Amino acid sequence: MCHACQHQIERRGPRVLAGVGIVTVERGIFLAGDESVGQALKDKTTGIAVVGFGYIGTVIGAVLADRGWRVTGIDVRPGVVEEINAGTTSVREPDLDALVASTVAAGRLSATTDFSAVADNDIVIVTVGTPLGPDFEPIVDDIESAAKNVAAHLRPGHLIVLKSTVPPETTETLVRPILENSGLVAGRDFGLAFCPERLAEGHAIRDLISIPVVVGGIDERSARAAATLWEHALGVEAVVVEDARTAEMTKLADNLWIDLNVALANELAMICDRLGMDALQVIDAANTLPKVNYNVNILMPSMGVGGYCLTKDPWFVQHLGEGLGLSLATPRTSRTVNDTMPAYTFGLVQRLLADQGKALPDSKVAVLGIAFKNNTGDCRLTPTKHTVALFEQSGCRLTVHDPWVTAGEALTVTQVPLTPDMEDAVEDADAVVFLTGHRQFHEFPLARLADLTAESCILLDGRNSFVPADVRAAGFVYKGIGR
Ligand SMILES: NC(=O)c1ccc[n+]([C@@H]2O[C@H](COP(=O)([O-])OP(=O)(O)OC[C@H]3O[C@@H](n4cnc5c(N)ncnc54)[C@H](O)[C@@H]3O)[C@@H](O)[C@H]2O)c1
């Protein structure tokens, strides 16, 4: 249920033509009355263009196509376009390959580098990247360029939805003027809303069709149209906020909370390590305390935080604060704490080997998992890079294995070539260091792992995803982060 629909419908849009069993909108969806927008979206009478077909764009595009929409991905990288049109994707996300293959085969998903495809689709979703600059400032060049290309093909009735993570005011002060250079007016001729993407890699498809979408329009009508879109397109709740900038800030608030919460868990883990205590038991018990409407909810400690969101979005907030004359402490703190974890993890292995009288240069270390997250092949800003680099520098015999990561992507993390077979990677290892908790690692029998590795092998559980008692029963020296 949309929180914002106040039913103050402006019914001055163009005629809605009754088709055979469906309603088709004559001049673009945004210019129809609310009821007709709803009906047209329900009947999927328009196509959707997704501008920026990277990780997020591909997941959104494939899911919408799977739900019956005609989706055109637009990207500046010809390689991405060729891949999609061949029915494949190099985005490594559970079940995404199959979704892309089936929707392309069904003729509902295609891709192009040609922005004129914007004109053929009433709905345009923008999901281009927003990287972090050298001074921790957000770089919005791709947003600017995508907006210019969309503006060149804008027509009355378009609904433009920005999903990339951006600093507050970007929709209003950067995107809106560029689109209005077309001569059309936002809120009158076309709709414009910001709806942050909230999915998490590794379970992106599930998240996309279950997590409520936050909607901030540049006006009430844009917000209503965008809310109706998400309710019909994905069947999810739309949480409509005051304006686009509130929605932009909401995204940053979510990611700041997650990063700070993980930092809290990580520092608790460090204390528990020193005290010989299980941090997960502490956290599980602590989380039973009700506080206002919810329980305390401390997240899980781990070997580090990575990926394209949590590593940059707190810095967006820090940068924003500085621009407003505020020296914020929490974004900087969360980033600083979480950035210490890869070296901390390396230190744990080093210490456990030393306890057994082994020096790293005389040991074999098998690193399992280098993606930044379980069950994805995404190595962007992965914390594993720092841990692997420390092992490389230590002079140990190092093998690296990750069933989700391609050889090319692995080179962004380490020059040590991936060992394709897990059994080869772990053979005779003195330490098996799990930096991700990929499904395949848990499907591998612990008894077999123990057979392959050296006597009293250390099993470092960097994502706290094993049951310590099971690991110890198999003959390993178990160590998690904080347990
Ligand atoms: N990856 C995540 O888990 C995640 C989650 C939530 C939000 N976000 C946000 O979503 C946005 C996209 O993230 P992503 O991980 O998909 O990034 P990505 O780098 O994988 O994809 C961005 C795509 O945009 C394309 N592109 C760049 N400039 C373009 C232009 N002018 N026109 C058309 N295409 C262009 C690139 O070629 C690339 O394919 C970012 O703002 C990110 O912060 C990401």
The ligand as an SDF file (V2000), in Angstrom:
LIG
                    3D

 44 48  0  0  0  0  0  0  0  0999 V2000
   26.0090   -2.9340   -6.2660 N   0  0  0  0  0  0  0  0  0  0  0  0
   25.1990   -2.8070   -5.2310 C   0  0  0  0  0  0  0  0  0  0  0  0
   25.0590   -3.7190   -4.4020 O   0  0  0  0  0  0  0  0  0  0  0  0
   24.3790   -1.5530   -5.0390 C   0  0  0  0  0  0  0  0  0  0  0  0
   23.3380   -1.5710   -4.1120 C   0  0  0  0  0  0  0  0  0  0  0  0
   22.5490   -0.4310   -3.9470 C   0  0  0  0  0  0  0  0  0  0  0  0
   22.8450    0.7200   -4.6790 C   0  0  0  0  0  0  0  0  0  0  0  0
   23.8770    0.7200   -5.5650 N   0  0  0  0  0  0  0  0  0  0  0  0
   24.1280    1.9420   -6.3360 C   0  0  0  0  0  0  0  0  0  0  0  0
   23.6200    1.7180   -7.6440 O   0  0  0  0  0  0  0  0  0  0  0  0
   24.4510    2.3810   -8.6040 C   0  0  0  0  0  0  0  0  0  0  0  0
   24.9380    1.3750   -9.6310 C   0  0  0  0  0  0  0  0  0  0  0  0
   25.7380    0.4040   -8.9720 O   0  0  0  0  0  0  0  0  0  0  0  0
   26.2820   -0.8640   -9.7560 P   0  0  0  0  0  0  0  0  0  0  0  0
   26.8970   -1.7430   -8.7240 O   0  0  0  0  0  0  0  0  0  0  0  0
   25.2600   -1.4170  -10.6440 O   0  0  0  0  0  0  0  0  0  0  0  0
   27.4310   -0.1680  -10.6490 O   0  0  0  0  0  0  0  0  0  0  0  0
   28.1110   -0.7690  -11.9540 P   0  0  0  0  0  0  0  0  0  0  0  0
   29.4050   -0.0530  -12.1160 O   0  0  0  0  0  0  0  0  0  0  0  0
   28.1090   -2.2590  -11.8960 O   0  0  0  0  0  0  0  0  0  0  0  0
   27.1310   -0.3450  -13.1320 O   0  0  0  0  0  0  0  0  0  0  0  0
   27.0450    0.9310  -13.6630 C   0  0  0  0  0  0  0  0  0  0  0  0
   26.8180    0.7980  -15.1710 C   0  0  0  0  0  0  0  0  0  0  0  0
   26.5330    2.0730  -15.7170 O   0  0  0  0  0  0  0  0  0  0  0  0
   27.1650    2.1350  -16.9800 C   0  0  0  0  0  0  0  0  0  0  0  0
   27.2970    3.5470  -17.3470 N   0  0  0  0  0  0  0  0  0  0  0  0
   28.2010    4.4550  -16.9080 C   0  0  0  0  0  0  0  0  0  0  0  0
   27.9510    5.6580  -17.4520 N   0  0  0  0  0  0  0  0  0  0  0  0
   26.8720    5.5020  -18.2430 C   0  0  0  0  0  0  0  0  0  0  0  0
   26.1150    6.3870  -19.0580 C   0  0  0  0  0  0  0  0  0  0  0  0
   26.4330    7.6730  -19.1520 N   0  0  0  0  0  0  0  0  0  0  0  0
   25.0680    5.8890  -19.7270 N   0  0  0  0  0  0  0  0  0  0  0  0
   24.7280    4.5810  -19.6470 C   0  0  0  0  0  0  0  0  0  0  0  0
   25.3990    3.7120  -18.8840 N   0  0  0  0  0  0  0  0  0  0  0  0
   26.4520    4.1620  -18.1870 C   0  0  0  0  0  0  0  0  0  0  0  0
   28.4730    1.4220  -16.7910 C   0  0  0  0  0  0  0  0  0  0  0  0
   29.0260    1.0190  -18.0270 O   0  0  0  0  0  0  0  0  0  0  0  0
   28.0340    0.2520  -15.9120 C   0  0  0  0  0  0  0  0  0  0  0  0
   27.6700   -0.8640  -16.6890 O   0  0  0  0  0  0  0  0  0  0  0  0
   25.5580    3.0590   -7.8050 C   0  0  0  0  0  0  0  0  0  0  0  0
   25.1890    4.3820   -7.5440 O   0  0  0  0  0  0  0  0  0  0  0  0
   25.5990    2.2670   -6.5110 C   0  0  0  0  0  0  0  0  0  0  0  0
   26.0920    3.0310   -5.4480 O   0  0  0  0  0  0  0  0  0  0  0  0
   24.6380   -0.3970   -5.7800 C   0  0  0  0  0  0  0  0  0  0  0  0
  1  2  1  0
  2  3  2  0
  2  4  1  0
  4  5  1  0
  4 44  2  0
  5  6  2  0
  6  7  1  0
  7  8  2  0
  8  9  1  0
  8 44  1  0
  9 10  1  0
  9 42  1  0
 10 11  1  0
 11 12  1  0
 11 40  1  0
 12 13  1  0
 13 14  1  0
 14 15  2  0
 14 16  1  0
 14 17  1  0
 17 18  1  0
 18 19  2  0
 18 20  1  0
 18 21  1  0
 21 22  1  0
 22 23  1  0
 23 24  1  0
 23 38  1  0
 24 25  1  0
 25 26  1  0
 25 36  1  0
 26 27  1  0
 26 35  1  0
 27 28  2  0
 28 29  1  0
 29 30  1  0
 29 35  2  0
 30 31  1  0
 30 32  2  0
 32 33  1  0
 33 34  2  0
 34 35  1  0
 36 37  1  0
 36 38  1  0
 38 39  1  0
 40 41  1  0
 40 42  1  0
 42 43  1  0
M  CHG  2   8   1  16  -1
M  END
$$$$
